[in-house]
Amino acid sequence: QVQLVESGGGLVQAGGSLRLSCAASGRTWLISAMGWFRQNPGKEREFVAGISWRGGVTSYTDSVKDRFTISRDSAKNTVYLQMNSLKPEDTAVYYCAAGRTPLRSTPTKEDYDYWGQGTQVTVSS
């Protein structure tokens, strides 16, 4: 199994920045890709950004391109999500995910096998 622990959520004003971190432990050699998803009450969990664990290839949903950056530190088994120019519509619980499926151009939550507990991001207008 793989365990994921997120940190870095919080409250920020529109236009501000936050950085989320996700530390992986356990059987990390199983990981092919990691990603970030977000979810609001009553809505589907949606893909935000993903990164291939070994090659560093990235993928983003259109609404966050040019504002969010996903990166990884393989030595620390940690993935980051740098979020700039935040908007109120970015408000959600953000979940870190790890999967044995290689990163695809349009990942879905079914591609990921392990999930963190979630961290709240609130952007005020």
C-alpha positions in Angstrom: 0.0 0.0 0.0 0.9 3.7 -0.4 0.1 6.3 2.1 -0.4 10.0 1.2 -0.3 12.9 3.5 -1.3 16.4 2.3 -0.5 19.8 3.7 -0.7 23.4 2.7 -4.3 24.2 2.3 -5.9 27.3 3.8 -7.7 30.6 3.2 -6.4 33.1 0.7 -7.7 36.1 -1.1 -8.4 36.1 -4.8 -5.2 36.6 -6.7 -3.1 35.1 -3.9 -1.0 31.9 -3.9 -0.8 28.6 -2.0 1.4 25.6 -2.3 0.1 22.1 -1.5 2.4 19.3 -0.6 1.8 15.5 -0.6 4.3 13.1 0.9 4.1 9.5 -0.2 5.3 6.6 1.9 5.0 2.8 1.9 5.3 0.9 -1.4 6.2 3.9 -3.4 7.9 1.9 -6.1 4.4 1.0 -7.3 3.7 4.6 -8.3 3.7 5.5 -12.0 1.9 8.8 -11.7 0.6 11.3 -9.0 -2.0 13.9 -9.3 -4.2 16.4 -7.6 -8.0 16.4 -7.7 -10.6 18.7 -6.2 -14.1 18.3 -5.1 -17.0 20.5 -3.8 -20.1 19.2 -2.0 -22.5 17.5 -4.4 -20.1 17.6 -7.3 -17.8 15.0 -8.9 -14.2 14.9 -8.0 -12.4 16.5 -10.8 -8.8 16.2 -12.1 -6.6 19.3 -11.6 -3.0 18.3 -12.5 -0.9 15.1 -12.8 2.7 14.2 -13.2 4.5 11.1 -14.2 6.6 9.9 -11.3 9.8 9.0 -13.2 9.8 11.2 -16.3 8.2 14.4 -14.9 5.6 14.7 -17.7 2.7 16.9 -16.6 -0.9 17.3 -17.5 -3.4 20.0 -16.4 -7.1 20.7 -16.7 -7.7 23.7 -18.9 -9.0 26.0 -16.1 -5.7 25.9 -14.2 -3.2 26.0 -17.0 -0.8 28.9 -16.7 -1.8 29.4 -13.0 -1.0 26.1 -11.3 2.3 24.1 -11.5 2.7 20.5 -10.4 6.2 19.2 -9.5 7.8 16.4 -7.7 10.9 15.7 -5.6 11.6 12.0 -6.1 14.2 11.9 -3.3 11.6 13.1 -0.8 8.7 11.1 -2.4 6.8 14.4 -2.4 4.6 16.1 -5.0 3.7 19.8 -4.9 1.0 21.9 -6.4 1.9 25.6 -6.7 -1.3 27.6 -7.1 -1.0 31.2 -8.3 -3.6 33.8 -9.3 -6.2 31.9 -7.3 -9.9 32.5 -8.0 -13.0 31.9 -5.9 -14.0 29.1 -8.2 -10.8 27.3 -7.1 -12.3 26.8 -3.7 -12.6 23.0 -3.0 -11.2 20.2 -1.0 -8.0 19.2 -2.8 -7.0 15.5 -2.8 -3.6 14.0 -3.6 -3.6 10.8 -5.5 -1.1 8.2 -6.6 -1.6 5.5 -9.2 0.0 2.5 -10.9 -1.4 3.6 -14.2 0.9 5.7 -16.4 -0.1 9.3 -16.7 -2.6 9.9 -19.6 -3.4 13.1 -21.3 -6.9 13.3 -19.7 -6.6 11.4 -16.4 -9.7 10.3 -14.4 -10.0 9.4 -10.8 -10.2 5.7 -11.9 -6.5 5.9 -12.9 -5.5 6.4 -9.3 -5.3 3.8 -6.6 -4.3 5.7 -3.5 -5.8 8.9 -2.0 -4.9 11.4 0.7 -7.3 12.7 3.2 -7.9 16.0 1.5 -7.0 19.6 2.4 -9.4 22.5 2.2 -8.6 25.5 -0.1 -10.8 28.5 0.3 -10.4 31.6 -2.0 -12.3 34.7 -0.9 -13.4 37.3 -3.3 
